[in-house]
Amino acid sequence: MVPISTSSSQGKRGPTVIELAGGAGGLAKTSYAICHQVTTLDRAKLTKRLGTLPSESLHEVEEGLKAAMDLD
């Protein structure tokens, strides 16, 4: 899981933080995917789907994950 924050200070942390526009995937406001803080989550904790990011945003998150793991 990639955590998401609404704190604008997260957006200044470099290529491993991806800005997600408000409205994208059901997000109420501009948020940030923090790709360098990947964690696991028990599926039982996931109770309902809030939304799905558009493919362009998912690609940007993928690039952020590659940067966090130092992959080309």
mmCIF file of the N, C-alpha and C atoms, coordinates in Angstrom:
data_MODEL
# 
_entry.id   MODEL 
# 
loop_
_atom_site.group_PDB 
_atom_site.id 
_atom_site.type_symbol 
_atom_site.label_atom_id 
_atom_site.label_alt_id 
_atom_site.label_comp_id 
_atom_site.label_asym_id 
_atom_site.label_entity_id 
_atom_site.label_seq_id 
_atom_site.pdbx_PDB_ins_code 
_atom_site.Cartn_x 
_atom_site.Cartn_y 
_atom_site.Cartn_z 
_atom_site.occupancy 
_atom_site.B_iso_or_equiv 
_atom_site.pdbx_formal_charge 
_atom_site.auth_seq_id 
_atom_site.auth_comp_id 
_atom_site.auth_asym_id 
_atom_site.auth_atom_id 
_atom_site.pdbx_PDB_model_num 
ATOM 1   N N  . MET A 1 1  ? 0.834   -1.167 0.000   1.00 0.00 ? 1  MET A N  1 
ATOM 2   C CA . MET A 1 1  ? 0.000   0.000  0.000   1.00 0.00 ? 1  MET A CA 1 
ATOM 3   C C  . MET A 1 1  ? 0.886   1.240  0.000   1.00 0.00 ? 1  MET A C  1 
ATOM 4   N N  . VAL A 1 2  ? 0.490   2.219  -0.780  1.00 0.00 ? 2  VAL A N  1 
ATOM 5   C CA . VAL A 1 2  ? 1.168   3.511  -0.808  1.00 0.00 ? 2  VAL A CA 1 
ATOM 6   C C  . VAL A 1 2  ? 0.285   4.491  -0.029  1.00 0.00 ? 2  VAL A C  1 
ATOM 7   N N  . PRO A 1 3  ? 0.776   5.032  1.087   1.00 0.00 ? 3  PRO A N  1 
ATOM 8   C CA . PRO A 1 3  ? -0.038  5.978  1.854   1.00 0.00 ? 3  PRO A CA 1 
ATOM 9   C C  . PRO A 1 3  ? -0.275  7.273  1.081   1.00 0.00 ? 3  PRO A C  1 
ATOM 10  N N  . ILE A 1 4  ? -1.404  7.893  1.359   1.00 0.00 ? 4  ILE A N  1 
ATOM 11  C CA . ILE A 1 4  ? -1.768  9.155  0.727   1.00 0.00 ? 4  ILE A CA 1 
ATOM 12  C C  . ILE A 1 4  ? -1.988  10.194 1.816   1.00 0.00 ? 4  ILE A C  1 
ATOM 13  N N  . SER A 1 5  ? -1.456  11.394 1.580   1.00 0.00 ? 5  SER A N  1 
ATOM 14  C CA . SER A 1 5  ? -1.579  12.494 2.537   1.00 0.00 ? 5  SER A CA 1 
ATOM 15  C C  . SER A 1 5  ? -2.174  13.708 1.844   1.00 0.00 ? 5  SER A C  1 
ATOM 16  N N  . THR A 1 6  ? -2.879  14.532 2.605   1.00 0.00 ? 6  THR A N  1 
ATOM 17  C CA . THR A 1 6  ? -3.382  15.796 2.064   1.00 0.00 ? 6  THR A CA 1 
ATOM 18  C C  . THR A 1 6  ? -2.488  16.971 2.450   1.00 0.00 ? 6  THR A C  1 
ATOM 19  N N  . SER A 1 7  ? -1.398  16.706 3.168   1.00 0.00 ? 7  SER A N  1 
ATOM 20  C CA . SER A 1 7  ? -0.488  17.759 3.610   1.00 0.00 ? 7  SER A CA 1 
ATOM 21  C C  . SER A 1 7  ? 0.323   18.291 2.426   1.00 0.00 ? 7  SER A C  1 
ATOM 22  N N  . SER A 1 8  ? 0.188   19.573 2.149   1.00 0.00 ? 8  SER A N  1 
ATOM 23  C CA . SER A 1 8  ? 0.918   20.166 1.022   1.00 0.00 ? 8  SER A CA 1 
ATOM 24  C C  . SER A 1 8  ? 2.424   20.133 1.234   1.00 0.00 ? 8  SER A C  1 
ATOM 25  N N  . SER A 1 9  ? 2.889   20.034 2.471   1.00 0.00 ? 9  SER A N  1 
ATOM 26  C CA . SER A 1 9  ? 4.334   19.960 2.706   1.00 0.00 ? 9  SER A CA 1 
ATOM 27  C C  . SER A 1 9  ? 4.914   18.666 2.141   1.00 0.00 ? 9  SER A C  1 
ATOM 28  N N  . GLN A 1 10 ? 4.097   17.621 1.993   1.00 0.00 ? 10 GLN A N  1 
ATOM 29  C CA . GLN A 1 10 ? 4.565   16.364 1.401   1.00 0.00 ? 10 GLN A CA 1 
ATOM 30  C C  . GLN A 1 10 ? 4.967   16.560 -0.057  1.00 0.00 ? 10 GLN A C  1 
ATOM 31  N N  . GLY A 1 11 ? 4.293   17.466 -0.751  1.00 0.00 ? 11 GLY A N  1 
ATOM 32  C CA . GLY A 1 11 ? 4.549   17.683 -2.166  1.00 0.00 ? 11 GLY A CA 1 
ATOM 33  C C  . GLY A 1 11 ? 5.933   18.204 -2.477  1.00 0.00 ? 11 GLY A C  1 
ATOM 34  N N  . LYS A 1 12 ? 6.648   18.638 -1.474  1.00 0.00 ? 12 LYS A N  1 
ATOM 35  C CA . LYS A 1 12 ? 7.984   19.208 -1.674  1.00 0.00 ? 12 LYS A CA 1 
ATOM 36  C C  . LYS A 1 12 ? 9.095   18.208 -1.410  1.00 0.00 ? 12 LYS A C  1 
ATOM 37  N N  . ARG A 1 13 ? 8.754   16.924 -1.241  1.00 0.00 ? 13 ARG A N  1 
ATOM 38  C CA . ARG A 1 13 ? 9.746   15.941 -0.809  1.00 0.00 ? 13 ARG A CA 1 
ATOM 39  C C  . ARG A 1 13 ? 10.468  15.239 -1.945  1.00 0.00 ? 13 ARG A C  1 
ATOM 40  N N  . GLY A 1 14 ? 10.186  15.569 -3.191  1.00 0.00 ? 14 GLY A N  1 
ATOM 41  C CA . GLY A 1 14 ? 10.946  15.018 -4.293  1.00 0.00 ? 14 GLY A CA 1 
ATOM 42  C C  . GLY A 1 14 ? 10.188  14.024 -5.152  1.00 0.00 ? 14 GLY A C  1 
ATOM 43  N N  . PRO A 1 15 ? 10.936  13.262 -5.969  1.00 0.00 ? 15 PRO A N  1 
ATOM 44  C CA . PRO A 1 15 ? 10.322  12.406 -6.992  1.00 0.00 ? 15 PRO A CA 1 
ATOM 45  C C  . PRO A 1 15 ? 9.585   11.183 -6.454  1.00 0.00 ? 15 PRO A C  1 
ATOM 46  N N  . THR A 1 16 ? 9.691   10.921 -5.164  1.00 0.00 ? 16 THR A N  1 
ATOM 47  C CA . THR A 1 16 ? 8.986   9.767  -4.610  1.00 0.00 ? 16 THR A CA 1 
ATOM 48  C C  . THR A 1 16 ? 7.630   10.143 -4.027  1.00 0.00 ? 16 THR A C  1 
ATOM 49  N N  . VAL A 1 17 ? 7.256   11.416 -4.164  1.00 0.00 ? 17 VAL A N  1 
ATOM 50  C CA . VAL A 1 17 ? 5.934   11.887 -3.724  1.00 0.00 ? 17 VAL A CA 1 
ATOM 51  C C  . VAL A 1 17 ? 5.201   12.388 -4.962  1.00 0.00 ? 17 VAL A C  1 
ATOM 52  N N  . ILE A 1 18 ? 4.042   11.803 -5.235  1.00 0.00 ? 18 ILE A N  1 
ATOM 53  C CA . ILE A 1 18 ? 3.293   12.095 -6.452  1.00 0.00 ? 18 ILE A CA 1 
ATOM 54  C C  . ILE A 1 18 ? 2.023   12.863 -6.106  1.00 0.00 ? 18 ILE A C  1 
ATOM 55  N N  . GLU A 1 19 ? 1.842   14.006 -6.736  1.00 0.00 ? 19 GLU A N  1 
ATOM 56  C CA . GLU A 1 19 ? 0.632   14.797 -6.510  1.00 0.00 ? 19 GLU A CA 1 
ATOM 57  C C  . GLU A 1 19 ? -0.551  14.156 -7.232  1.00 0.00 ? 19 GLU A C  1 
ATOM 58  N N  . LEU A 1 20 ? -1.662  14.050 -6.527  1.00 0.00 ? 20 LEU A N  1 
ATOM 59  C CA . LEU A 1 20 ? -2.905  13.519 -7.082  1.00 0.00 ? 20 LEU A CA 1 
ATOM 60  C C  . LEU A 1 20 ? -3.949  14.624 -7.006  1.00 0.00 ? 20 LEU A C  1 
ATOM 61  N N  . ALA A 1 21 ? -4.484  15.011 -8.131  1.00 0.00 ? 21 ALA A N  1 
ATOM 62  C CA . ALA A 1 21 ? -5.437  16.117 -8.189  1.00 0.00 ? 21 ALA A CA 1 
ATOM 63  C C  . ALA A 1 21 ? -6.715  15.796 -7.431  1.00 0.00 ? 21 ALA A C  1 
ATOM 64  N N  . GLY A 1 22 ? -7.272  16.805 -6.809  1.00 0.00 ? 22 GLY A N  1 
ATOM 65  C CA . GLY A 1 22 ? -8.563  16.642 -6.159  1.00 0.00 ? 22 GLY A CA 1 
ATOM 66  C C  . GLY A 1 22 ? -9.589  16.166 -7.169  1.00 0.00 ? 22 GLY A C  1 
ATOM 67  N N  . GLY A 1 23 ? -10.419 15.230 -6.776  1.00 0.00 ? 23 GLY A N  1 
ATOM 68  C CA . GLY A 1 23 ? -11.405 14.650 -7.674  1.00 0.00 ? 23 GLY A CA 1 
ATOM 69  C C  . GLY A 1 23 ? -10.938 13.365 -8.323  1.00 0.00 ? 23 GLY A C  1 
ATOM 70  N N  . ALA A 1 24 ? -9.622  13.192 -8.474  1.00 0.00 ? 24 ALA A N  1 
ATOM 71  C CA . ALA A 1 24 ? -9.088  11.965 -9.077  1.00 0.00 ? 24 ALA A CA 1 
ATOM 72  C C  . ALA A 1 24 ? -9.341  10.791 -8.142  1.00 0.00 ? 24 ALA A C  1 
ATOM 73  N N  . GLY A 1 25 ? -9.949  9.768  -8.653  1.00 0.00 ? 25 GLY A N  1 
ATOM 74  C CA . GLY A 1 25 ? -10.171 8.558  -7.859  1.00 0.00 ? 25 GLY A CA 1 
ATOM 75  C C  . GLY A 1 25 ? -11.044 8.774  -6.647  1.00 0.00 ? 25 GLY A C  1 
ATOM 76  N N  . GLY A 1 26 ? -11.849 9.829  -6.646  1.00 0.00 ? 26 GLY A N  1 
ATOM 77  C CA . GLY A 1 26 ? -12.719 10.090 -5.507  1.00 0.00 ? 26 GLY A CA 1 
ATOM 78  C C  . GLY A 1 26 ? -12.074 10.908 -4.401  1.00 0.00 ? 26 GLY A C  1 
ATOM 79  N N  . LEU A 1 27 ? -10.862 11.407 -4.623  1.00 0.00 ? 27 LEU A N  1 
ATOM 80  C CA . LEU A 1 27 ? -10.194 12.223 -3.601  1.00 0.00 ? 27 LEU A CA 1 
ATOM 81  C C  . LEU A 1 27 ? -10.910 13.559 -3.463  1.00 0.00 ? 27 LEU A C  1 
ATOM 82  N N  . ALA A 1 28 ? -11.179 13.968 -2.246  1.00 0.00 ? 28 ALA A N  1 
ATOM 83  C CA . ALA A 1 28 ? -11.902 15.216 -1.995  1.00 0.00 ? 28 ALA A CA 1 
ATOM 84  C C  . ALA A 1 28 ? -11.069 16.446 -2.350  1.00 0.00 ? 28 ALA A C  1 
ATOM 85  N N  . LYS A 1 29 ? -9.758  16.365 -2.153  1.00 0.00 ? 29 LYS A N  1 
ATOM 86  C CA . LYS A 1 29 ? -8.888  17.500 -2.472  1.00 0.00 ? 29 LYS A CA 1 
ATOM 87  C C  . LYS A 1 29 ? -7.531  16.987 -2.908  1.00 0.00 ? 29 LYS A C  1 
ATOM 88  N N  . THR A 1 30 ? -6.697  17.897 -3.365  1.00 0.00 ? 30 THR A N  1 
ATOM 89  C CA . THR A 1 30 ? -5.349  17.526 -3.806  1.00 0.00 ? 30 THR A CA 1 
ATOM 90  C C  . THR A 1 30 ? -4.653  16.742 -2.701  1.00 0.00 ? 30 THR A C  1 
ATOM 91  N N  . SER A 1 31 ? -4.056  15.625 -3.089  1.00 0.00 ? 31 SER A N  1 
ATOM 92  C CA . SER A 1 31 ? -3.394  14.737 -2.136  1.00 0.00 ? 31 SER A CA 1 
ATOM 93  C C  . SER A 1 31 ? -2.056  14.300 -2.713  1.00 0.00 ? 31 SER A C  1 
ATOM 94  N N  . TYR A 1 32 ? -1.286  13.573 -1.904  1.00 0.00 ? 32 TYR A N  1 
ATOM 95  C CA . TYR A 1 32 ? 0.053   13.161 -2.311  1.00 0.00 ? 32 TYR A CA 1 
ATOM 96  C C  . TYR A 1 32 ? 0.275   11.693 -1.973  1.00 0.00 ? 32 TYR A C  1 
ATOM 97  N N  . ALA A 1 33 ? 0.668   10.911 -2.982  1.00 0.00 ? 33 ALA A N  1 
ATOM 98  C CA . ALA A 1 33 ? 1.032   9.510  -2.774  1.00 0.00 ? 33 ALA A CA 1 
ATOM 99  C C  . ALA A 1 33 ? 2.487   9.486  -2.333  1.00 0.00 ? 33 ALA A C  1 
ATOM 100 N N  . ILE A 1 34 ? 2.751   8.917  -1.174  1.00 0.00 ? 34 ILE A N  1 
ATOM 101 C CA . ILE A 1 34 ? 4.095   8.923  -0.589  1.00 0.00 ? 34 ILE A CA 1 
ATOM 102 C C  . ILE A 1 34 ? 4.748   7.568  -0.879  1.00 0.00 ? 34 ILE A C  1 
ATOM 103 N N  . CYS A 1 35 ? 5.378   7.482  -2.032  1.00 0.00 ? 35 CYS A N  1 
ATOM 104 C CA . CYS A 1 35 ? 5.871   6.205  -2.558  1.00 0.00 ? 35 CYS A CA 1 
ATOM 105 C C  . CYS A 1 35 ? 7.055   5.626  -1.786  1.00 0.00 ? 35 CYS A C  1 
ATOM 106 N N  . HIS A 1 36 ? 7.745   6.423  -0.994  1.00 0.00 ? 36 HIS A N  1 
ATOM 107 C CA . HIS A 1 36 ? 8.878   5.915  -0.231  1.00 0.00 ? 36 HIS A CA 1 
ATOM 108 C C  . HIS A 1 36 ? 8.446   5.353  1.128   1.00 0.00 ? 36 HIS A C  1 
ATOM 109 N N  . GLN A 1 37 ? 7.136   5.297  1.388   1.00 0.00 ? 37 GLN A N  1 
ATOM 110 C CA . GLN A 1 37 ? 6.629   4.751  2.653   1.00 0.00 ? 37 GLN A CA 1 
ATOM 111 C C  . GLN A 1 37 ? 5.691   3.566  2.420   1.00 0.00 ? 37 GLN A C  1 
ATOM 112 N N  . VAL A 1 38 ? 6.029   2.723  1.455   1.00 0.00 ? 38 VAL A N  1 
ATOM 113 C CA . VAL A 1 38 ? 5.202   1.554  1.143   1.00 0.00 ? 38 VAL A CA 1 
ATOM 114 C C  . VAL A 1 38 ? 5.093   0.660  2.379   1.00 0.00 ? 38 VAL A C  1 
ATOM 115 N N  . THR A 1 39 ? 3.904   0.143  2.603   1.00 0.00 ? 39 THR A N  1 
ATOM 116 C CA . THR A 1 39 ? 3.661   -0.720 3.758   1.00 0.00 ? 39 THR A CA 1 
ATOM 117 C C  . THR A 1 39 ? 2.660   -1.806 3.380   1.00 0.00 ? 39 THR A C  1 
ATOM 118 N N  . THR A 1 40 ? 2.552   -2.816 4.208   1.00 0.00 ? 40 THR A N  1 
ATOM 119 C CA . THR A 1 40 ? 1.559   -3.857 3.986   1.00 0.00 ? 40 THR A CA 1 
ATOM 120 C C  . THR A 1 40 ? 0.316   -3.547 4.812   1.00 0.00 ? 40 THR A C  1 
ATOM 121 N N  . LEU A 1 41 ? -0.796  -4.096 4.376   1.00 0.00 ? 41 LEU A N  1 
ATOM 122 C CA . LEU A 1 41 ? -2.055  -3.883 5.068   1.00 0.00 ? 41 LEU A CA 1 
ATOM 123 C C  . LEU A 1 41 ? -2.882  -5.155 4.956   1.00 0.00 ? 41 LEU A C  1 
ATOM 124 N N  . ASP A 1 42 ? -3.422  -5.603 6.047   1.00 0.00 ? 42 ASP A N  1 
ATOM 125 C CA . ASP A 1 42 ? -4.285  -6.777 6.070   1.00 0.00 ? 42 ASP A CA 1 
ATOM 126 C C  . ASP A 1 42 ? -5.550  -6.482 5.270   1.00 0.00 ? 42 ASP A C  1 
ATOM 127 N N  . ARG A 1 43 ? -5.877  -7.330 4.304   1.00 0.00 ? 43 ARG A N  1 
ATOM 128 C CA . ARG A 1 43 ? -7.062  -7.118 3.467   1.00 0.00 ? 43 ARG A CA 1 
ATOM 129 C C  . ARG A 1 43 ? -8.338  -6.999 4.293   1.00 0.00 ? 43 ARG A C  1 
ATOM 130 N N  . ALA A 1 44 ? -8.372  -7.616 5.462   1.00 0.00 ? 44 ALA A N  1 
ATOM 131 C CA . ALA A 1 44 ? -9.548  -7.535 6.325   1.00 0.00 ? 44 ALA A CA 1 
ATOM 132 C C  . ALA A 1 44 ? -9.816  -6.099 6.778   1.00 0.00 ? 44 ALA A C  1 
ATOM 133 N N  . LYS A 1 45 ? -8.787  -5.266 6.766   1.00 0.00 ? 45 LYS A N  1 
ATOM 134 C CA . LYS A 1 45 ? -8.936  -3.859 7.159   1.00 0.00 ? 45 LYS A CA 1 
ATOM 135 C C  . LYS A 1 45 ? -9.589  -3.022 6.055   1.00 0.00 ? 45 LYS A C  1 
ATOM 136 N N  . LEU A 1 46 ? -9.595  -3.554 4.841   1.00 0.00 ? 46 LEU A N  1 
ATOM 137 C CA . LEU A 1 46 ? -10.184 -2.838 3.712   1.00 0.00 ? 46 LEU A CA 1 
ATOM 138 C C  . LEU A 1 46 ? -11.670 -3.168 3.657   1.00 0.00 ? 46 LEU A C  1 
ATOM 139 N N  . THR A 1 47 ? -12.498 -2.225 4.049   1.00 0.00 ? 47 THR A N  1 
ATOM 140 C CA . THR A 1 47 ? -13.928 -2.510 4.157   1.00 0.00 ? 47 THR A CA 1 
ATOM 141 C C  . THR A 1 47 ? -14.740 -2.021 2.968   1.00 0.00 ? 47 THR A C  1 
ATOM 142 N N  . LYS A 1 48 ? -14.321 -0.923 2.326   1.00 0.00 ? 48 LYS A N  1 
ATOM 143 C CA . LYS A 1 48 ? -15.037 -0.468 1.140   1.00 0.00 ? 48 LYS A CA 1 
ATOM 144 C C  . LYS A 1 48 ? -14.102 0.283  0.199   1.00 0.00 ? 48 LYS A C  1 
ATOM 145 N N  . ARG A 1 49 ? -14.436 0.219  -1.066  1.00 0.00 ? 49 ARG A N  1 
ATOM 146 C CA . ARG A 1 49 ? -13.640 0.899  -2.088  1.00 0.00 ? 49 ARG A CA 1 
ATOM 147 C C  . ARG A 1 49 ? -14.087 2.351  -2.160  1.00 0.00 ? 49 ARG A C  1 
ATOM 148 N N  . LEU A 1 50 ? -13.132 3.247  -2.080  1.00 0.00 ? 50 LEU A N  1 
ATOM 149 C CA . LEU A 1 50 ? -13.447 4.671  -2.122  1.00 0.00 ? 50 LEU A CA 1 
ATOM 150 C C  . LEU A 1 50 ? -13.337 5.244  -3.527  1.00 0.00 ? 50 LEU A C  1 
ATOM 151 N N  . GLY A 1 51 ? -12.531 4.612  -4.365  1.00 0.00 ? 51 GLY A N  1 
ATOM 152 C CA . GLY A 1 51 ? -12.364 5.098  -5.726  1.00 0.00 ? 51 GLY A CA 1 
ATOM 153 C C  . GLY A 1 51 ? -11.200 4.405  -6.405  1.00 0.00 ? 51 GLY A C  1 
ATOM 154 N N  . THR A 1 52 ? -11.016 4.725  -7.657  1.00 0.00 ? 52 THR A N  1 
ATOM 155 C CA . THR A 1 52 ? -9.932  4.164  -8.458  1.00 0.00 ? 52 THR A CA 1 
ATOM 156 C C  . THR A 1 52 ? -9.231  5.311  -9.169  1.00 0.00 ? 52 THR A C  1 
ATOM 157 N N  . LEU A 1 53 ? -7.921  5.331  -9.088  1.00 0.00 ? 53 LEU A N  1 
ATOM 158 C CA . LEU A 1 53 ? -7.161  6.377  -9.768  1.00 0.00 ? 53 LEU A CA 1 
ATOM 159 C C  . LEU A 1 53 ? -7.157  6.136  -11.271 1.00 0.00 ? 53 LEU A C  1 
ATOM 160 N N  . PRO A 1 54 ? -7.158  7.200  -12.073 1.00 0.00 ? 54 PRO A N  1 
ATOM 161 C CA . PRO A 1 54 ? -7.039  7.045  -13.522 1.00 0.00 ? 54 PRO A CA 1 
ATOM 162 C C  . PRO A 1 54 ? -5.673  6.466  -13.882 1.00 0.00 ? 54 PRO A C  1 
ATOM 163 N N  . SER A 1 55 ? -5.592  5.830  -15.036 1.00 0.00 ? 55 SER A N  1 
ATOM 164 C CA . SER A 1 55 ? -4.356  5.145  -15.437 1.00 0.00 ? 55 SER A CA 1 
ATOM 165 C C  . SER A 1 55 ? -3.149  6.083  -15.474 1.00 0.00 ? 55 SER A C  1 
ATOM 166 N N  . GLU A 1 56 ? -3.339  7.335  -15.853 1.00 0.00 ? 56 GLU A N  1 
ATOM 167 C CA . GLU A 1 56 ? -2.215  8.283  -15.881 1.00 0.00 ? 56 GLU A CA 1 
ATOM 168 C C  . GLU A 1 56 ? -1.644  8.488  -14.479 1.00 0.00 ? 56 GLU A C  1 
ATOM 169 N N  . SER A 1 57 ? -2.514  8.628  -13.495 1.00 0.00 ? 57 SER A N  1 
ATOM 170 C CA . SER A 1 57 ? -2.070  8.801  -12.109 1.00 0.00 ? 57 SER A CA 1 
ATOM 171 C C  . SER A 1 57 ? -1.381  7.534  -11.604 1.00 0.00 ? 57 SER A C  1 
ATOM 172 N N  . LEU A 1 58 ? -1.927  6.383  -11.951 1.00 0.00 ? 58 LEU A N  1 
ATOM 173 C CA . LEU A 1 58 ? -1.302  5.118  -11.544 1.00 0.00 ? 58 LEU A CA 1 
ATOM 174 C C  . LEU A 1 58 ? 0.093   4.980  -12.139 1.00 0.00 ? 58 LEU A C  1 
ATOM 175 N N  . HIS A 1 59 ? 0.254   5.426  -13.385 1.00 0.00 ? 59 HIS A N  1 
ATOM 176 C CA . HIS A 1 59 ? 1.576   5.381  -14.018 1.00 0.00 ? 59 HIS A CA 1 
ATOM 177 C C  . HIS A 1 59 ? 2.555   6.296  -13.268 1.00 0.00 ? 59 HIS A C  1 
ATOM 178 N N  . GLU A 1 60 ? 2.092   7.474  -12.852 1.00 0.00 ? 60 GLU A N  1 
ATOM 179 C CA . GLU A 1 60 ? 2.953   8.390  -12.105 1.00 0.00 ? 60 GLU A CA 1 
ATOM 180 C C  . GLU A 1 60 ? 3.344   7.780  -10.753 1.00 0.00 ? 60 GLU A C  1 
ATOM 181 N N  . VAL A 1 61 ? 2.403   7.120  -10.092 1.00 0.00 ? 61 VAL A N  1 
ATOM 182 C CA . VAL A 1 61 ? 2.707   6.451  -8.819  1.00 0.00 ? 61 VAL A CA 1 
ATOM 183 C C  . VAL A 1 61 ? 3.722   5.331  -9.058  1.00 0.00 ? 61 VAL A C  1 
ATOM 184 N N  . GLU A 1 62 ? 3.559   4.595  -10.155 1.00 0.00 ? 62 GLU A N  1 
ATOM 185 C CA . GLU A 1 62 ? 4.523   3.546  -10.497 1.00 0.00 ? 62 GLU A CA 1 
ATOM 186 C C  . GLU A 1 62 ? 5.925   4.130  -10.663 1.00 0.00 ? 62 GLU A C  1 
ATOM 187 N N  . GLU A 1 63 ? 6.030   5.274  -11.319 1.00 0.00 ? 63 GLU A N  1 
ATOM 188 C CA . GLU A 1 63 ? 7.321   5.930  -11.491 1.00 0.00 ? 63 GLU A CA 1 
ATOM 189 C C  . GLU A 1 63 ? 7.893   6.371  -10.139 1.00 0.00 ? 63 GLU A C  1 
ATOM 190 N N  . GLY A 1 64 ? 7.018   6.853  -9.243  1.00 0.00 ? 64 GLY A N  1 
ATOM 191 C CA . GLY A 1 64 ? 7.456   7.220  -7.904  1.00 0.00 ? 64 GLY A CA 1 
ATOM 192 C C  . GLY A 1 64 ? 7.976   6.028  -7.118  1.00 0.00 ? 64 GLY A C  1 
ATOM 193 N N  . LEU A 1 65 ? 7.314   4.879  -7.292  1.00 0.00 ? 65 LEU A N  1 
ATOM 194 C CA . LEU A 1 65 ? 7.775   3.645  -6.644  1.00 0.00 ? 65 LEU A CA 1 
ATOM 195 C C  . LEU A 1 65 ? 9.129   3.211  -7.185  1.00 0.00 ? 65 LEU A C  1 
ATOM 196 N N  . LYS A 1 66 ? 9.302   3.324  -8.503  1.00 0.00 ? 66 LYS A N  1 
ATOM 197 C CA . LYS A 1 66 ? 10.599  2.973  -9.113  1.00 0.00 ? 66 LYS A CA 1 
ATOM 198 C C  . LYS A 1 66 ? 11.698  3.880  -8.561  1.00 0.00 ? 66 LYS A C  1 
ATOM 199 N N  . ALA A 1 67 ? 11.408  5.175  -8.410  1.00 0.00 ? 67 ALA A N  1 
ATOM 200 C CA . ALA A 1 67 ? 12.403  6.112  -7.873  1.00 0.00 ? 67 ALA A CA 1 
ATOM 201 C C  . ALA A 1 67 ? 12.723  5.754  -6.428  1.00 0.00 ? 67 ALA A C  1 
ATOM 202 N N  . ALA A 1 68 ? 11.702  5.382  -5.658  1.00 0.00 ? 68 ALA A N  1 
ATOM 203 C CA . ALA A 1 68 ? 11.916  5.039  -4.237  1.00 0.00 ? 68 ALA A CA 1 
ATOM 204 C C  . ALA A 1 68 ? 12.766  3.784  -4.095  1.00 0.00 ? 68 ALA A C  1 
ATOM 205 N N  . MET A 1 69 ? 12.631  2.852  -5.048  1.00 0.00 ? 69 MET A N  1 
ATOM 206 C CA . MET A 1 69 ? 13.389  1.591  -4.980  1.00 0.00 ? 69 MET A CA 1 
ATOM 207 C C  . MET A 1 69 ? 14.659  1.627  -5.824  1.00 0.00 ? 69 MET A C  1 
ATOM 208 N N  . ASP A 1 70 ? 14.954  2.814  -6.393  1.00 0.00 ? 70 ASP A N  1 
ATOM 209 C CA . ASP A 1 70 ? 16.132  3.015  -7.218  1.00 0.00 ? 70 ASP A CA 1 
ATOM 210 C C  . ASP A 1 70 ? 16.165  2.038  -8.396  1.00 0.00 ? 70 ASP A C  1 
ATOM 211 N N  . LEU A 1 71 ? 15.019  1.893  -9.064  1.00 0.00 ? 71 LEU A N  1 
ATOM 212 C CA . LEU A 1 71 ? 14.911  1.063  -10.265 1.00 0.00 ? 71 LEU A CA 1 
ATOM 213 C C  . LEU A 1 71 ? 14.833  1.967  -11.488 1.00 0.00 ? 71 LEU A C  1 
ATOM 214 N N  . ASP A 1 72 ? 15.287  1.461  -12.595 1.00 0.00 ? 72 ASP A N  1 
ATOM 215 C CA . ASP A 1 72 ? 15.228  2.263  -13.860 1.00 0.00 ? 72 ASP A CA 1 
ATOM 216 C C  . ASP A 1 72 ? 13.947  2.032  -14.563 1.00 0.00 ? 72 ASP A C  1 
# 
